[in-house]
Amino acid sequence: MKELLITLTWDTEARVWIAESDDVPGLVLESGSFDALIERVRVAVPELLELNGAAPAPVQLRMVSERCERLAM
């Protein structure tokens, strides 16, 4: 089974989560909700793979999230 890496990053200024992946051409999504973004990724990945001509096959999504915040001291 092929594994696809999806990176979920918090944009502090825009206050949204952003999903991107080098493994899925064209994948760039955003949402104010982490859970909503994951759902959008689940729907978009198969559609984008099909549009990019990938043969239908089971894939595993590895979603890695990162959120950094600056604290005023």
Helices and strands as residue ranges (DSSP letters): E 2-11, E 16-20, E 28-31, H 34-51, E 59-66
